[in-house]
Amino acid sequence: MRKIVGMASAAALVAIFALAQVVSAGGQAGGWNAEQRQRIASLSLAALPPMPADPSNAVADDPAAAALGKRLFADTRLSANGKVACATCHDPDKQFQDGLAVGHGVGTGNRRTMPIAGTAYSPWMFWDGRADSQWAQALGPLENPLEHGSDRASVVRVVVEHYAADYAAVFGAPVEAQPVDRVFANVGKAIAAFERTILPGGTRFDAYADAIGRGEASALLSAEETAGLGLFMGKGKCLDCHNGPLFTDNSFHNIGVPATPDDLGRMAGAAKVQADPFNCLGPFSDARPEQCMELAFIKAEGEELRGAFKTPSLRGVSGRAPFMHAGQLASIADVLAHYNAAPAATVGHSELTRINLTAEELTALAAFLDTLGSDEPNGD
Amino acid sequence: MNLVKFWPLPVAAIVVAAGGYAFASMQAPADLDDSLSHASDHGLYAVSIAPAVDPVPVGQLHAWTVAVTTPDGAPVDATVAFDGGMPQHGHGLPTVPKVMGKDAEGRAIIGGVRFNMPGWWELKVHVDGAAGDDTATFNIAL
């Protein structure tokens, strides 16, 4: 007992010394220095800029289009077996994803279903960025034999039979008067108008970050969560890629997760998006060519694209196991262990380097990630 | 003895450690030349670059300008190309910037630059002119 008390006294002294260091080092709110406070504030939803326009979709911000898109999103008739809707895998009650390692539509896919919140801010859709807008993305699964398993002619028939009036009201022409490919593209544009309304909700972290950004102290995060935030920005290097209010750099990285067969990631996705007839430069886009900036400056070549996948947002991440592009890692603990070990990639070259976090540090990082929310996003 | 009450100890230590490490992964070497106007690597040209937006954003597409002269400051008719990367990360820019034209002062306008991470970025301007090929290397920390 005396020994324990002695240890505890020594521990208390160390703790006091450590806290004193924090205060003297920072002398600021929460122990953060000015650069750290700026970084923390940059992660808040309050720092999210206005939603970028989608010039390729003339109805992107039309509420009537969004209402039509919401119904299409939930319509299982847009599938080969009449059982699969967008909402089947992008479940609104599960952050618009399914909690499965790979998607299950009419067949079994090879990629993890991605959440939707905030994707209006992303220049590239899918894990490999093979679509350059929400509407181009929405079209892919409809004709994917493992997802909806439908085809554009069948999709158009559903619109003719069940959505003719709403379609004409939104797109200004009777569905019967338009070519199949045009109607198909417009189905995607209506779904995209709905998806633009799906945004991440505020979290405890955001309230904390706003306070820190104002130069105030905040007790909204526990000591452990605060420590995790420090690691997130520092030793853990998480902020390198998971930056900005959506915790993503919207880019593609090879982090050495176990490869899925024949999946080159961005290397294939970059070629596909350039060839996609539904891209920003294609005949179904409403944009002028000079508005297609992302395609104009796309990085489509380079060994670093091999086995690279899109950085996902970390908002709500604790509620979205399993992780990575094919659900290879079952838990947050597994993800953090992966980053800590930084194994060599089996396809291409991993960008990771070992970070040697201790068990306590890994626990703190996981605690911080929990503050980013796990509830479903806003969306209507 | 309730040891649970001492649970914050390792946490406090982590906070200090994290503070000590703050952005260690992102910091450029202390002696790095961060000037945006200097001679090309072999001294053939004087090259100046400037961002079109200030402060330089992380995550947004934006433009830079590039001015090239002789070492004495005389105008140069040269072809320029622009790229960059993160030496500490082993990757390049996430985009392929292109020369979009020239501004009123004759500087090349480079479109499509995006820095997707905070940290140290190396920018390279390749100049192909009458004096030969040369490259000017610049550093910025975001």
Interface residues (C-beta under 8 A of the other chain):
Chain A: M1 I4 V5 A8 A11 A12 V14 A15 A18 L19 Q21 V22 A25 G26 G31 N33 E35 Q36 R39 A223 E224 T226 A227 L229 G230 L231 M233 G234 K235 K237 L239 D240 C241 N243 G244 D249 N250 S251 F252 H253 M293 E294 A296 F297 I298 K299 A300 G302 E304 H349 E351 E360 E361 A364
Chain B: M1 L3 F6 P8 L9 P10 V11 A12 A13 I14 V15 V16 A17 A18 G19 Y21 A22 F23 A24 S25 M26 V58 G59 L61 H89 G90 H91 G92 L93 P94 T95 V96 P97 K98 G111 G112 R114 N116 M117 P118 G119
